[in-house]
């Protein structure tokens, strides 16, 4: 079955520093990969997706993600973190026509 | 917001009650979903509807009963729930299955 792994439950980063939230996916043909963000007491918001083409995908709020086939990874990145980026981040992969989510990574940006 | 609206936002119910969660999407999407979000667990896909037809039921107990009367509305009927069913229930829709989904704000359910 398709699955994604988010190896870090928690990531802390200082404001202004670059951030990375890690995700690895299961190998299954040509995966469709997604990142979502969840703020407190809210639903998930779509950030970006990789379908095909350029390995570097740009999304909302200055986030980007890099598809790496050899490492089966799709890490989320941002060059300069903001305190307002503090939230729960989910990686997702399509499989059998459905979206399967990781366990989430809580990002805390420290002022 | 995202174009997907869920009501109520919060619900407290006893184990013998019957209640329903409502979801409405204004995006013209063809697929709708119910997910359950519990602490420190992956989001659990519960039900999938495509063009108003249920296409997936992921071993969800019968105390959860979905209904999709049209392509814009999705309900989750609840009865005789257990305390472990307390969670955030998220509705989502997508243009078609397997494409990016747009989520509602969720219903925080507490079973007492």
Backbone of each chain as ProteinMPNN parsed JSONL, in Angstrom:
{"seq_chain_A": "XXXXXXXXXXXXXXXXXXXXXXXXXXXXXXXXXXXXXXXXXXXXXXXXXXXXXXXXXXXXXXXXXXXXXXXXXXXXXXXXXXXXXXXXXXXXXXXXXXXXXXXXXXXXXXX", "coords_chain_A": {"N_chain_A": [[0.851, -1.194, 0.0], [0.368, 2.279, -0.669], [2.289, 4.737, 1.059], [3.326, 7.444, 3.13], [6.093, 8.742, 4.912], [6.865, 10.656, 7.68], [9.521, 11.514, 9.314], [10.068, 13.075, 11.529], [8.539, 14.178, 14.439], [8.506, 16.684, 15.468], [9.781, 19.858, 14.662], [12.003, 22.412, 15.278], [12.845, 25.751, 14.622], [14.763, 28.725, 14.253], [13.46, 31.999, 13.828], [13.778, 33.45, 10.636], [15.74, 31.726, 9.818], [16.551, 29.052, 7.472], [14.134, 26.487, 6.766], [13.377, 22.992, 6.932], [11.181, 20.369, 6.331], [10.758, 16.999, 6.575], [9.977, 14.323, 4.285], [9.303, 11.088, 3.137], [8.411, 8.883, 0.522], [6.461, 6.044, -0.556], [7.46, 3.784, -3.079], [5.812, 3.791, -6.046], [5.106, 3.537, -9.076], [4.488, 6.486, -10.797], [4.417, 8.756, -8.513], [1.977, 10.985, -7.154], [2.482, 13.768, -5.238], [2.008, 15.651, -2.249], [1.862, 18.575, -0.157], [0.461, 19.709, 2.845], [-0.81, 22.151, 5.169], [-1.73, 22.654, 8.552], [-3.339, 24.793, 10.651], [-4.004, 25.701, 14.101], [-7.104, 24.396, 15.218], [-8.211, 24.307, 12.696], [-8.981, 23.173, 9.325], [-7.109, 21.182, 6.906], [-4.843, 22.869, 4.779], [-4.064, 23.182, 1.392], [-0.781, 23.257, 0.121], [1.202, 22.735, -1.887], [2.015, 20.75, -4.831], [3.4, 17.861, -6.46], [3.421, 16.588, -9.622], [4.507, 15.94, -12.152], [7.445, 16.676, -14.144], [9.442, 19.555, -13.483], [11.669, 19.114, -10.786], [11.693, 20.778, -8.587], [9.268, 22.276, -6.81], [7.167, 25.013, -6.465], [5.169, 26.639, -4.0], [2.445, 27.869, -1.987], [2.768, 30.758, 0.216], [5.554, 31.075, 0.108], [6.723, 28.606, 0.327], [8.472, 25.673, -0.82], [9.138, 22.547, -2.478], [11.181, 19.688, -2.962], [11.379, 17.164, -5.256], [12.843, 14.063, -5.08], [13.867, 11.452, -6.713], [15.691, 9.354, -6.463], [16.156, 9.193, -3.757], [13.649, 8.838, -2.854], [12.236, 11.0, -1.75], [10.519, 13.964, -0.617], [10.931, 16.659, 0.434], [9.865, 19.469, 2.306], [10.512, 22.928, 2.053], [11.709, 26.18, 3.084], [13.188, 29.299, 2.571], [13.472, 31.271, 4.564], [12.276, 31.298, 7.682], [9.143, 32.189, 9.194], [7.507, 33.341, 12.175], [4.801, 32.968, 11.993], [4.64, 30.711, 10.449], [4.511, 28.565, 12.071], [2.993, 25.568, 12.685], [1.115, 22.564, 11.912], [2.356, 20.186, 9.683], [1.622, 18.263, 6.852], [2.512, 15.595, 4.781], [1.529, 14.03, 1.748], [0.443, 11.326, -0.328], [-0.763, 10.041, -3.388], [-2.679, 7.099, -3.907], [-4.219, 4.295, -5.268], [-6.193, 5.955, -6.176], [-6.772, 7.577, -4.007], [-5.95, 9.903, -1.369], [-3.247, 9.556, 0.797], [-2.058, 10.208, 3.965], [0.777, 11.368, 5.899], [1.933, 11.186, 9.338], [2.28, 13.699, 10.239], [4.148, 16.693, 10.999], [5.111, 18.798, 13.516], [5.834, 22.086, 13.274], [7.725, 24.535, 14.818], [8.455, 27.856, 14.969], [10.817, 29.842, 16.299], [10.869, 32.954, 17.867]], "CA_chain_A": [[0.0, 0.0, 0.0], [1.127, 3.515, -0.692], [2.361, 5.422, 2.345], [4.364, 8.445, 3.286], [6.678, 8.772, 6.246], [7.412, 11.918, 8.164], [10.332, 10.948, 10.401], [10.186, 13.996, 12.669], [7.272, 14.667, 15.007], [8.649, 18.096, 15.85], [10.926, 20.592, 14.136], [12.129, 23.78, 15.795], [13.784, 26.559, 13.848], [14.738, 30.143, 14.624], [12.9, 32.917, 12.821], [14.778, 33.937, 9.685], [16.58, 30.62, 9.342], [15.858, 28.146, 6.546], [13.497, 25.335, 7.398], [13.117, 21.786, 6.144], [10.321, 19.347, 6.931], [11.1, 15.839, 5.752], [8.957, 13.363, 3.873], [9.678, 10.076, 2.16], [7.214, 8.248, -0.012], [6.644, 4.667, -1.014], [7.644, 3.738, -4.525], [4.656, 3.224, -6.739], [4.941, 4.164, -10.377], [4.76, 7.923, -10.755], [3.562, 9.23, -7.417], [1.552, 12.356, -6.993], [2.865, 14.105, -3.869], [1.388, 16.902, -1.802], [2.069, 19.086, 1.186], [-0.627, 20.476, 3.43], [-0.536, 22.752, 6.466], [-2.911, 22.763, 9.421], [-3.233, 25.715, 11.778], [-4.865, 25.249, 15.205], [-8.565, 24.421, 15.072], [-8.57, 24.504, 11.288], [-8.762, 22.041, 8.446], [-5.842, 21.196, 6.193], [-4.768, 23.766, 3.62], [-3.163, 22.733, 0.345], [0.377, 24.116, -0.084], [1.824, 22.497, -3.189], [1.941, 19.374, -5.31], [4.271, 17.41, -7.531], [2.803, 15.589, -10.499], [5.554, 15.571, -13.1], [8.161, 17.857, -14.599], [10.52, 20.111, -12.682], [11.727, 18.502, -9.456], [11.476, 21.796, -7.565], [7.901, 22.765, -6.912], [6.916, 26.189, -5.609], [3.799, 26.652, -3.528], [1.928, 29.051, -1.28], [3.463, 31.329, 1.371], [6.998, 30.994, -0.032], [7.214, 27.241, 0.486], [8.801, 24.886, -1.992], [9.487, 21.171, -2.148], [12.031, 19.082, -3.979], [11.158, 15.748, -5.528], [14.106, 13.366, -5.294], [13.454, 10.081, -7.014], [16.68, 8.384, -5.98], [15.991, 9.078, -2.31], [12.185, 8.765, -2.623], [11.913, 12.043, -0.77], [9.776, 15.141, -1.07], [11.061, 17.529, 1.609], [9.312, 20.829, 2.242], [11.55, 23.89, 2.425], [11.464, 27.609, 2.978], [14.501, 29.908, 2.818], [13.504, 32.101, 5.762], [11.061, 30.955, 8.432], [8.388, 33.2, 9.931], [6.798, 32.826, 13.353], [3.461, 32.568, 11.529], [4.715, 29.392, 9.797], [4.324, 27.534, 13.095], [1.766, 24.817, 12.387], [1.303, 21.124, 11.678], [2.538, 19.989, 8.258], [1.358, 16.898, 6.409], [2.866, 15.137, 3.455], [0.52, 13.074, 1.286], [0.722, 10.647, -1.597], [-1.931, 9.36, -3.936], [-2.587, 5.663, -4.111], [-5.555, 3.735, -5.483], [-7.109, 7.078, -6.362], [-7.036, 8.297, -2.772], [-4.826, 10.58, -0.729], [-2.809, 8.976, 2.056], [-1.296, 11.228, 4.678], [1.685, 11.007, 6.961], [1.495, 11.461, 10.714], [2.394, 15.12, 10.505], [5.31, 17.253, 11.69], [4.792, 20.103, 14.107], [6.896, 23.074, 13.101], [7.697, 25.696, 15.708], [9.435, 28.875, 14.615], [11.114, 30.559, 17.548], [11.204, 34.364, 17.571]], "C_chain_A": [[0.884, 1.24, 0.0], [1.137, 4.143, 0.681], [3.46, 6.457, 2.285], [4.834, 8.42, 4.722], [7.21, 10.161, 6.534], [8.206, 11.561, 9.419], [10.431, 11.82, 11.648], [8.805, 14.42, 13.146], [7.302, 16.17, 15.197], [9.908, 18.668, 15.203], [10.89, 21.998, 14.706], [13.158, 24.527, 14.956], [13.656, 28.011, 14.283], [14.191, 30.975, 13.473], [14.026, 33.45, 11.947], [15.694, 32.867, 9.14], [15.825, 29.788, 8.319], [15.247, 26.973, 7.293], [13.339, 24.201, 6.387], [12.233, 20.857, 6.943], [10.385, 18.141, 6.005], [9.908, 14.935, 5.461], [9.579, 12.363, 2.914], [8.419, 9.333, 1.745], [7.515, 6.812, -0.416], [6.669, 4.663, -2.53], [6.432, 3.08, -5.158], [4.442, 3.96, -8.043], [5.361, 5.623, -10.336], [3.883, 8.553, -9.686], [3.167, 10.688, -7.581], [1.778, 12.682, -5.514], [2.368, 15.497, -3.514], [1.933, 17.297, -0.43], [0.852, 19.927, 1.586], [-0.153, 21.063, 4.754], [-1.838, 22.853, 7.253], [-2.604, 23.701, 10.575], [-4.208, 25.269, 12.865], [-6.347, 25.437, 14.919], [-9.021, 24.704, 13.642], [-8.405, 23.208, 10.516], [-7.415, 22.146, 7.77], [-5.924, 22.136, 4.988], [-3.715, 23.247, 2.65], [-2.039, 23.745, 0.154], [0.954, 23.975, -1.488], [1.697, 21.029, -3.556], [3.015, 19.118, -6.353], [3.524, 16.347, -8.325], [3.861, 15.038, -11.443], [6.316, 16.823, -13.446], [9.275, 18.263, -13.66], [10.494, 19.551, -11.269], [11.497, 19.498, -8.333], [10.111, 22.429, -7.804], [7.724, 23.943, -5.96], [5.441, 26.231, -5.248], [3.448, 27.953, -2.827], [2.877, 29.47, -0.166], [4.984, 31.171, 1.305], [7.585, 29.607, 0.162], [7.549, 26.616, -0.858], [9.159, 23.475, -1.544], [10.265, 20.585, -3.306], [11.759, 17.595, -4.082], [12.5, 15.107, -5.847], [13.8, 11.882, -5.476], [14.414, 9.056, -6.43], [16.57, 8.164, -4.472], [14.531, 8.911, -1.899], [11.77, 9.775, -1.564], [11.205, 13.213, -1.436], [9.754, 16.125, 0.101], [10.514, 18.925, 1.319], [10.36, 21.81, 2.746], [11.027, 25.318, 2.316], [12.76, 28.312, 3.34], [14.589, 30.68, 4.137], [12.189, 31.918, 6.527], [10.464, 32.171, 9.129], [7.72, 32.562, 11.138], [5.418, 32.301, 12.945], [3.459, 31.253, 10.759], [4.515, 28.255, 10.792], [2.965, 26.876, 12.917], [2.124, 23.349, 12.266], [1.338, 20.899, 10.17], [2.385, 18.506, 7.907], [1.823, 16.7, 4.981], [1.822, 14.1, 3.037], [0.921, 12.525, -0.075], [-0.568, 10.031, -2.096], [-1.617, 7.881, -4.118], [-3.982, 5.127, -4.261], [-6.592, 4.851, -5.547], [-7.487, 7.793, -5.082], [-5.767, 8.965, -2.264], [-4.509, 9.907, 0.594], [-1.821, 9.934, 2.706], [-0.311, 10.61, 5.648], [1.13, 11.411, 8.309], [1.629, 12.923, 11.088], [3.673, 15.485, 11.242], [4.923, 18.625, 12.214], [6.009, 21.0, 13.987], [6.687, 24.222, 14.069], [8.815, 26.636, 15.294], [9.604, 29.788, 15.818], [11.537, 31.987, 17.239], [12.636, 34.719, 17.985]], "O_chain_A": [[1.973, 1.261, 0.573], [0.137, 4.104, 1.398], [4.396, 6.356, 1.492], [4.068, 8.114, 5.636], [7.918, 10.756, 5.721], [7.618, 11.33, 10.476], [10.837, 11.344, 12.708], [8.002, 14.95, 12.378], [6.278, 16.847, 15.105], [10.964, 18.035, 15.203], [9.873, 22.689, 14.627], [14.214, 23.987, 14.626], [12.57, 28.47, 14.638], [14.434, 30.684, 12.302], [15.082, 33.848, 12.439], [16.352, 33.066, 8.119], [14.595, 29.808, 8.292], [15.768, 26.525, 8.315], [13.193, 24.414, 5.183], [12.509, 20.586, 8.112], [10.104, 18.242, 4.811], [8.981, 14.801, 6.259], [10.298, 12.742, 1.989], [7.483, 9.179, 2.53], [8.67, 6.425, -0.593], [5.977, 5.448, -3.178], [6.081, 1.946, -4.832], [3.666, 4.914, -8.097], [6.461, 5.951, -9.891], [2.717, 8.852, -9.941], [3.935, 11.508, -8.085], [1.315, 11.95, -4.639], [2.315, 16.395, -4.355], [2.399, 16.459, 0.341], [0.309, 20.713, 0.811], [0.776, 20.551, 5.38], [-2.905, 23.104, 6.691], [-1.713, 23.435, 11.382], [-5.149, 24.529, 12.576], [-6.783, 26.486, 14.445], [-10.09, 25.273, 13.42], [-7.771, 22.264, 10.989], [-6.659, 23.085, 8.023], [-6.932, 22.188, 4.282], [-2.601, 22.914, 3.054], [-2.293, 24.944, 0.037], [1.168, 24.964, -2.188], [1.331, 20.185, -2.738], [3.476, 20.032, -7.036], [3.061, 15.346, -7.779], [4.079, 13.829, -11.521], [5.895, 17.924, -13.09], [9.972, 17.413, -13.105], [9.445, 19.511, -10.626], [11.139, 19.097, -7.226], [9.846, 23.026, -8.847], [8.093, 23.867, -4.788], [4.575, 25.907, -6.061], [4.071, 28.992, -3.047], [3.674, 28.675, 0.333], [5.639, 31.136, 2.346], [8.805, 29.442, 0.164], [6.987, 26.98, -1.892], [9.449, 23.241, -0.371], [10.046, 20.93, -4.467], [11.896, 16.859, -3.105], [13.208, 15.537, -6.758], [13.513, 11.164, -4.518], [13.988, 8.003, -5.955], [16.858, 7.076, -3.974], [14.225, 8.851, -0.708], [11.054, 9.453, -0.616], [11.286, 13.413, -2.648], [8.703, 16.391, 0.684], [10.688, 19.472, 0.23], [11.022, 21.554, 3.752], [10.079, 25.622, 1.593], [13.383, 27.95, 4.338], [15.652, 30.738, 4.756], [11.127, 32.338, 6.066], [11.181, 33.06, 9.589], [7.404, 31.373, 11.121], [4.935, 31.309, 13.491], [2.391, 30.728, 10.445], [4.366, 27.102, 10.389], [1.925, 27.531, 12.988], [3.266, 22.943, 12.484], [0.452, 21.366, 9.453], [2.937, 17.628, 8.569], [1.565, 17.518, 4.098], [1.294, 13.374, 3.88], [1.629, 13.165, -0.853], [-1.378, 9.552, -1.303], [-0.496, 7.474, -4.426], [-4.858, 5.462, -3.464], [-7.709, 4.716, -5.047], [-8.452, 8.558, -5.078], [-4.658, 8.63, -2.68], [-5.398, 9.709, 1.421], [-0.874, 10.403, 2.073], [-0.51, 9.506, 6.154], [0.01, 11.91, 8.416], [1.145, 13.344, 12.138], [4.211, 14.688, 12.011], [4.472, 19.493, 11.468], [7.074, 20.707, 14.53], [5.606, 24.808, 14.132], [9.985, 26.252, 15.273], [8.655, 30.417, 16.285], [12.451, 32.212, 16.446], [13.066, 35.858, 17.803]]}, "seq_chain_B": "XXXXXXXXXXXXXXXXXXXXXXXXXXXXXXXXXXXXXXXXXXXXXXXXXXXXXXXXXXXXXXXXXXXXXXXXXXXXXXXXXXXXXXXXXXXXXXXXXXXXXXXXXXXXXXXX", "coords_chain_B": {"N_chain_B": [[-12.736, 31.169, 2.471], [-11.778, 27.799, 2.003], [-13.835, 26.903, 0.466], [-15.175, 24.713, 1.325], [-17.455, 23.787, 3.667], [-18.126, 22.974, 6.999], [-20.444, 21.821, 9.397], [-21.701, 20.964, 12.669], [-19.128, 23.045, 14.214], [-18.214, 22.19, 16.626], [-19.084, 19.425, 18.668], [-20.688, 17.755, 21.23], [-21.605, 14.682, 22.413], [-23.651, 12.133, 23.876], [-23.264, 8.592, 24.451], [-25.529, 7.299, 23.643], [-26.799, 8.936, 21.921], [-28.046, 10.288, 18.771], [-26.657, 11.897, 16.071], [-25.775, 14.205, 13.422], [-23.213, 15.054, 11.116], [-22.466, 17.713, 8.924], [-21.494, 18.551, 5.615], [-20.593, 20.813, 3.094], [-19.793, 21.664, -0.197], [-18.63, 24.197, -2.36], [-17.408, 24.166, -4.77], [-17.801, 22.797, -7.07], [-16.836, 20.239, -7.278], [-16.248, 16.706, -7.913], [-15.712, 14.616, -6.203], [-15.956, 13.573, -2.822], [-15.012, 13.378, 0.637], [-14.708, 11.748, 3.84], [-12.626, 12.158, 6.605], [-10.928, 11.008, 9.527], [-9.336, 12.507, 12.202], [-7.115, 11.814, 14.64], [-5.191, 12.323, 17.618], [-1.719, 12.133, 17.103], [-1.839, 10.182, 15.145], [-1.953, 9.007, 11.75], [-3.97, 10.711, 9.31], [-7.096, 9.241, 8.942], [-8.677, 7.774, 6.311], [-12.058, 7.587, 5.821], [-14.523, 7.417, 4.303], [-15.315, 7.532, 0.813], [-16.776, 9.353, -1.752], [-17.723, 9.424, -5.097], [-19.011, 11.233, -7.667], [-21.456, 11.17, -6.336], [-21.697, 8.54, -5.601], [-20.954, 5.979, -3.327], [-17.702, 4.945, -3.117], [-15.804, 3.869, -1.587], [-15.255, 2.362, 1.536], [-13.609, 2.303, 4.315], [-13.393, -0.014, 6.209], [-14.951, 0.984, 8.282], [-16.721, 1.269, 11.328], [-20.205, 0.361, 11.681], [-21.626, 2.186, 13.123], [-21.072, 4.618, 12.141], [-22.454, 6.345, 9.523], [-22.523, 7.272, 6.259], [-23.885, 9.746, 4.001], [-24.718, 10.925, 0.814], [-26.457, 13.092, -0.687], [-26.401, 14.719, -2.937], [-24.067, 16.178, -5.286], [-22.915, 18.263, -3.929], [-23.243, 18.041, -1.223], [-22.523, 16.333, 1.811], [-23.029, 14.003, 4.34], [-22.472, 12.785, 7.673], [-23.752, 10.424, 9.569], [-24.258, 9.716, 12.947], [-24.388, 7.296, 15.504], [-24.862, 5.713, 18.63], [-22.141, 5.999, 19.538], [-18.718, 5.51, 20.669], [-16.466, 6.432, 23.348], [-13.85, 6.429, 22.279], [-14.231, 7.287, 19.738], [-14.088, 9.958, 19.728], [-12.765, 12.75, 18.17], [-11.291, 14.802, 15.56], [-13.263, 15.422, 12.841], [-12.946, 15.499, 9.475], [-14.01, 16.89, 6.469], [-13.592, 16.693, 2.965], [-13.076, 17.756, -0.434], [-12.531, 17.075, -3.933], [-11.594, 17.729, -7.34], [-11.564, 15.424, -8.88], [-11.124, 11.979, -7.959], [-8.002, 11.392, -6.372], [-6.749, 13.755, -6.993], [-5.646, 17.025, -5.794], [-6.994, 17.689, -2.607], [-9.462, 19.676, -0.984], [-10.08, 20.978, 2.151], [-12.572, 21.157, 4.735], [-13.114, 22.987, 7.832], [-13.456, 21.238, 9.835], [-15.104, 19.142, 12.301], [-15.088, 19.097, 15.681], [-15.462, 16.429, 17.608], [-16.749, 15.159, 20.59], [-17.277, 12.414, 22.546], [-19.174, 11.443, 25.208]], "CA_chain_B": [[-11.846, 30.084, 2.879], [-11.448, 26.814, 0.993], [-15.012, 26.521, -0.291], [-15.777, 23.533, 1.948], [-18.001, 24.241, 4.944], [-18.599, 21.896, 7.858], [-21.2, 22.175, 10.595], [-21.223, 22.05, 13.508], [-17.682, 23.062, 14.45], [-17.987, 21.408, 17.841], [-20.237, 18.594, 19.035], [-20.554, 16.849, 22.368], [-22.766, 13.796, 22.417], [-23.615, 10.945, 24.701], [-23.104, 7.354, 23.693], [-26.818, 6.82, 23.135], [-27.381, 9.955, 21.046], [-27.896, 10.26, 17.313], [-26.368, 13.221, 15.537], [-25.244, 14.186, 12.055], [-22.278, 16.082, 10.685], [-22.811, 18.165, 7.577], [-20.424, 19.139, 4.809], [-21.068, 21.383, 1.832], [-18.702, 22.234, -0.999], [-19.094, 25.164, -3.358], [-16.318, 24.183, -5.746], [-18.146, 22.019, -8.255], [-16.025, 19.021, -7.306], [-16.964, 15.451, -8.118], [-15.403, 13.635, -5.158], [-16.013, 14.068, -1.442], [-14.366, 12.439, 1.546], [-14.648, 11.936, 5.278], [-11.417, 11.715, 7.27], [-10.889, 11.124, 10.984], [-8.014, 12.908, 12.693], [-6.876, 11.603, 16.07], [-3.857, 12.775, 18.009], [-0.547, 11.293, 16.852], [-2.147, 9.132, 14.164], [-2.189, 9.544, 10.4], [-5.373, 10.919, 8.972], [-7.732, 8.0, 8.506], [-9.713, 7.929, 5.307], [-13.219, 6.798, 6.235], [-15.436, 7.179, 3.183], [-15.091, 8.281, -0.412], [-17.879, 9.408, -2.703], [-17.393, 9.963, -6.404], [-20.259, 11.447, -8.407], [-22.541, 10.806, -5.414], [-21.734, 7.103, -5.337], [-19.905, 5.592, -2.391], [-16.748, 4.07, -3.788], [-14.883, 3.281, -0.629], [-15.599, 2.346, 2.95], [-12.402, 1.681, 4.84], [-13.615, -0.791, 7.433], [-15.477, 1.876, 9.305], [-17.854, 0.643, 12.038], [-21.528, 0.737, 11.171], [-22.173, 3.311, 13.887], [-20.866, 5.771, 11.266], [-23.209, 6.093, 8.3], [-22.452, 8.442, 5.39], [-24.954, 9.985, 3.027], [-24.356, 11.945, -0.16], [-27.688, 13.286, -1.46], [-26.051, 15.341, -4.223], [-22.61, 16.346, -5.413], [-22.435, 19.358, -3.094], [-23.479, 17.799, 0.196], [-22.108, 15.054, 2.381], [-23.373, 13.906, 5.754], [-22.005, 11.632, 8.428], [-24.713, 10.165, 10.635], [-23.585, 9.086, 14.08], [-25.275, 6.753, 16.538], [-24.249, 4.821, 19.625], [-20.698, 6.104, 19.441], [-17.895, 5.174, 21.816], [-15.539, 7.527, 23.68], [-12.67, 6.438, 21.394], [-14.598, 7.946, 18.484], [-13.81, 11.387, 19.881], [-11.71, 13.117, 17.225], [-11.656, 15.85, 14.606], [-13.749, 14.805, 11.614], [-12.687, 16.427, 8.385], [-14.605, 16.658, 5.162], [-12.78, 17.247, 1.878], [-13.56, 17.494, -1.792], [-11.542, 17.26, -4.986], [-12.19, 17.726, -8.676], [-11.775, 14.0, -9.089], [-10.331, 11.215, -7.011], [-6.566, 11.371, -6.624], [-6.202, 15.113, -7.168], [-5.545, 17.707, -4.497], [-8.253, 17.82, -1.886], [-9.678, 20.899, -0.223], [-10.679, 20.534, 3.398], [-13.314, 22.02, 5.631], [-12.427, 23.287, 9.087], [-13.586, 20.094, 10.714], [-15.992, 19.105, 13.464], [-14.453, 18.481, 16.865], [-16.474, 15.584, 18.248], [-16.428, 14.569, 21.885], [-18.285, 11.446, 22.974], [-19.079, 11.312, 26.672]], "C_chain_B": [[-11.63, 29.101, 1.725], [-12.629, 26.451, 0.121], [-15.665, 25.26, 0.228], [-16.18, 23.938, 3.366], [-18.531, 23.059, 5.733], [-19.36, 22.475, 9.044], [-21.622, 20.912, 11.331], [-19.707, 22.031, 13.63], [-17.321, 22.214, 15.661], [-19.259, 20.636, 18.172], [-19.857, 17.707, 20.207], [-21.796, 15.98, 22.388], [-22.552, 12.604, 23.333], [-23.593, 9.699, 23.836], [-24.415, 6.837, 23.132], [-27.461, 7.8, 22.158], [-27.241, 9.586, 19.568], [-27.69, 11.687, 16.852], [-25.847, 13.074, 14.12], [-24.269, 15.333, 11.848], [-22.605, 16.421, 9.232], [-21.601, 18.79, 6.901], [-21.021, 19.637, 3.504], [-19.882, 21.965, 1.081], [-19.293, 23.064, -2.135], [-18.118, 25.247, -4.525], [-16.646, 23.421, -7.023], [-17.349, 20.743, -8.403], [-16.885, 17.774, -7.415], [-16.734, 14.426, -7.02], [-15.448, 14.3, -3.792], [-15.567, 12.966, -0.495], [-14.692, 12.778, 2.993], [-13.342, 11.346, 5.79], [-11.615, 11.868, 8.779], [-9.464, 11.478, 11.384], [-7.956, 12.751, 14.196], [-5.444, 11.987, 16.369], [-2.816, 11.696, 17.701], [-0.833, 10.087, 15.977], [-2.24, 9.77, 12.793], [-3.675, 9.811, 10.203], [-5.938, 9.615, 8.419], [-8.819, 8.307, 7.5], [-10.872, 7.003, 5.665], [-14.082, 6.41, 5.038], [-15.056, 8.055, 2.006], [-16.349, 8.207, -1.262], [-17.371, 10.031, -3.997], [-18.681, 10.029, -7.209], [-21.439, 10.854, -7.634], [-22.635, 9.317, -5.126], [-20.61, 6.755, -4.376], [-18.966, 4.605, -3.065], [-15.775, 3.42, -2.823], [-15.416, 3.423, 0.79], [-14.475, 1.577, 3.624], [-12.626, 1.036, 6.2], [-14.081, 0.083, 8.584], [-16.662, 1.198, 9.994], [-19.194, 1.187, 11.576], [-22.187, 1.845, 11.988], [-21.916, 4.649, 13.182], [-21.554, 5.461, 9.938], [-23.175, 7.336, 7.414], [-23.658, 8.537, 4.472], [-24.522, 11.105, 2.099], [-25.562, 12.181, -1.065], [-27.468, 13.947, -2.809], [-24.565, 15.665, -4.204], [-22.057, 17.437, -4.509], [-22.505, 19.069, -1.609], [-23.063, 16.4, 0.612], [-22.439, 15.087, 3.865], [-22.672, 12.701, 6.361], [-22.938, 11.474, 9.612], [-24.049, 9.305, 11.704], [-24.61, 8.511, 15.041], [-24.541, 5.726, 17.372], [-22.729, 4.811, 19.513], [-20.026, 5.731, 20.757], [-16.961, 6.343, 22.126], [-14.318, 7.577, 22.758], [-12.976, 7.004, 20.01], [-14.406, 9.461, 18.557], [-12.596, 11.743, 19.025], [-12.154, 14.349, 16.451], [-12.062, 15.151, 13.304], [-13.685, 15.84, 10.501], [-13.374, 15.962, 7.109], [-13.689, 17.29, 4.116], [-13.455, 16.976, 0.552], [-12.41, 17.696, -2.767], [-12.241, 17.154, -6.334], [-12.515, 16.295, -9.11], [-10.881, 13.265, -8.11], [-8.857, 11.264, -7.398], [-5.951, 12.722, -6.919], [-6.23, 15.83, -5.829], [-6.931, 17.936, -3.901], [-8.276, 19.139, -1.122], [-10.534, 20.545, 0.984], [-11.549, 21.602, 4.032], [-12.546, 22.195, 6.932], [-12.579, 22.179, 10.12], [-14.643, 20.269, 11.778], [-15.256, 18.391, 14.579], [-15.536, 17.739, 17.637], [-15.949, 15.029, 19.559], [-17.585, 13.663, 22.29], [-18.103, 11.199, 24.467], [-19.959, 10.164, 27.162]], "O_chain_B": [[-11.335, 29.513, 0.603], [-12.455, 25.753, -0.877], [-16.625, 24.777, -0.374], [-15.347, 24.376, 4.16], [-19.289, 22.241, 5.213], [-18.965, 23.49, 9.618], [-21.878, 19.889, 10.696], [-19.069, 21.077, 13.184], [-16.256, 21.599, 15.71], [-20.369, 21.132, 17.979], [-18.846, 17.006, 20.18], [-22.916, 16.491, 22.382], [-21.431, 12.136, 23.533], [-23.87, 9.752, 22.638], [-24.405, 6.008, 22.222], [-28.539, 7.533, 21.627], [-26.454, 8.723, 19.178], [-28.461, 12.58, 17.203], [-25.521, 11.976, 13.671], [-24.477, 16.441, 12.343], [-22.964, 15.558, 8.432], [-20.793, 19.467, 7.536], [-21.849, 18.966, 2.888], [-19.062, 22.677, 1.66], [-20.284, 22.7, -2.767], [-18.017, 26.28, -5.187], [-15.846, 23.406, -7.958], [-17.197, 20.217, -9.506], [-18.066, 17.771, -7.069], [-17.489, 13.46, -6.916], [-15.028, 15.446, -3.63], [-15.722, 11.779, -0.783], [-14.923, 13.938, 3.336], [-12.983, 10.212, 5.472], [-12.361, 12.731, 9.242], [-8.507, 10.831, 10.959], [-8.646, 13.45, 14.938], [-4.588, 11.979, 15.485], [-3.009, 10.517, 17.997], [-0.136, 9.076, 16.065], [-2.572, 10.95, 12.68], [-4.522, 9.202, 10.858], [-5.343, 8.976, 7.551], [-9.775, 9.02, 7.806], [-10.695, 5.792, 5.797], [-14.338, 5.231, 4.795], [-14.546, 9.164, 2.169], [-16.915, 7.133, -1.464], [-16.673, 11.045, -3.98], [-19.357, 9.02, -7.411], [-22.287, 10.151, -8.183], [-23.576, 8.88, -4.463], [-19.465, 7.168, -4.563], [-19.395, 3.548, -3.529], [-15.015, 2.527, -3.198], [-15.95, 4.461, 1.179], [-14.396, 0.353, 3.52], [-12.102, 1.497, 7.214], [-13.641, -0.078, 9.723], [-17.516, 0.615, 9.324], [-19.298, 2.332, 11.136], [-23.212, 2.386, 11.573], [-22.466, 5.679, 13.57], [-21.272, 4.443, 9.306], [-23.747, 8.361, 7.784], [-24.348, 7.554, 4.205], [-24.013, 12.129, 2.556], [-25.68, 11.537, -2.108], [-28.263, 13.757, -3.729], [-23.89, 15.442, -3.199], [-20.841, 17.529, -4.336], [-21.891, 19.778, -0.813], [-23.227, 15.427, -0.125], [-22.166, 16.069, 4.556], [-22.327, 11.74, 5.674], [-22.924, 12.281, 10.542], [-23.378, 8.315, 11.411], [-25.599, 9.171, 15.36], [-23.707, 4.971, 16.873], [-22.109, 3.753, 19.407], [-20.665, 5.647, 21.806], [-16.694, 7.163, 21.248], [-13.803, 8.661, 22.484], [-12.067, 7.18, 19.198], [-14.549, 10.159, 17.552], [-11.539, 11.123, 19.137], [-13.25, 14.87, 16.66], [-11.286, 14.38, 12.739], [-14.291, 16.909, 10.582], [-13.315, 14.79, 6.736], [-13.076, 18.325, 4.377], [-14.294, 16.084, 0.431], [-11.441, 18.394, -2.469], [-13.321, 16.576, -6.455], [-13.592, 16.009, -9.632], [-9.988, 13.856, -7.504], [-8.502, 11.189, -8.574], [-4.735, 12.819, -7.082], [-6.768, 15.315, -4.848], [-7.883, 18.314, -4.583], [-7.243, 19.641, -0.679], [-11.575, 19.9, 0.859], [-11.297, 22.798, 3.887], [-11.469, 21.627, 7.114], [-11.91, 22.185, 11.153], [-15.031, 21.387, 12.118], [-14.853, 17.236, 14.442], [-16.415, 18.352, 18.242], [-14.841, 14.497, 19.624], [-18.732, 14.102, 22.365], [-17.031, 10.803, 24.925], [-20.013, 9.896, 28.363]]}, "name": "protein", "num_of_chains": 2, "seq": "XXXXXXXXXXXXXXXXXXXXXXXXXXXXXXXXXXXXXXXXXXXXXXXXXXXXXXXXXXXXXXXXXXXXXXXXXXXXXXXXXXXXXXXXXXXXXXXXXXXXXXXXXXXXXXXXXXXXXXXXXXXXXXXXXXXXXXXXXXXXXXXXXXXXXXXXXXXXXXXXXXXXXXXXXXXXXXXXXXXXXXXXXXXXXXXXXXXXXXXXXXXXXXXXXXXXXXXXXXXXXXX"}
